[in-house]
Amino acid sequence: MIITFPLGLMNWKLLLSMAFIMLCSIGLLLTLHPGGGSRILVAVSIPPLAEFVKAVGGDRVEVLVMVPQGASPHTYEPTPGQLSKLGRADLYVMVGSGIEFELSWMDRFRDVNPRMRVVNASLGLELLRDDPHIWLSPRCAMVMVENIYSALVELDPEHEDYYAENRDRYLGLLRELDEEFSELSSKARIRKILVYHPAWGYLCRDYGLEQLALEREGKEPTPRWIEQLIEEARRSGIKVIFTSPQSGSRGVEAIAEELDAEIVEIDPLAEDYVDNMHRVLEALREALGVG
Ligand SMILES: [Zn+2]
């Protein structure tokens, strides 16, 4: 087809701006739909779940973390900006172990986005009372990853093989962690750990260790409780007190001094889950007296 009318200056300008608008639209479309198909927007409660979802979903998913790095899922409240982004999410992956953030907010999230599917990552796992930190046992994490895999396949069955391959690769890393924690436990001379915030109950349960926690039910320890724990820590030969970056640690220096113990920070919520659990492993090696 030939354009026969003469192009005046105004027409050129019009054509140029139309071309510009078209290029912008193409750019926008490419951003929204990389690699052809549109990406699945997956909301998760906490950063470690973001690694699980990205590990299985690869470049098919975009992840929205509701409790950002540095915040505590025991107290955090989402921002209006997060709620509006949540309105576009296709899937929500809950920890599902009774963590306060989900108990307070899941109903609201379902109201904000009724078409969003919700999956409980802890489905099929045996829960501990008063301890929502289920992801901190690699053995539990393996089941959580399987649940995330099933949810993604249900939502996007076309890419089942891709998800299966990703899942298997990541499960391999978790299996390695599981073996290393089992080996550590088999060599441990000390079988108890002293922590401020009781986040490690599942890890201890699954690997035959015992957690002594200063904080109880989210409350600072009483002097009587501190005295009792110091006594028990002495008897058990404990020389390390673990703190975490998101939780308080009032009075921990005085307790460390009394026990002649070292204070070591370990993070229950780091997004680089596998690397972080290797750091936890190293920290435990020392605390459990494994040379
Ligand atoms: Zn916690």
Residues whose N, C-alpha, C, O or C-beta is under 5 A from the ligand:
A	BS01	ZN	A199
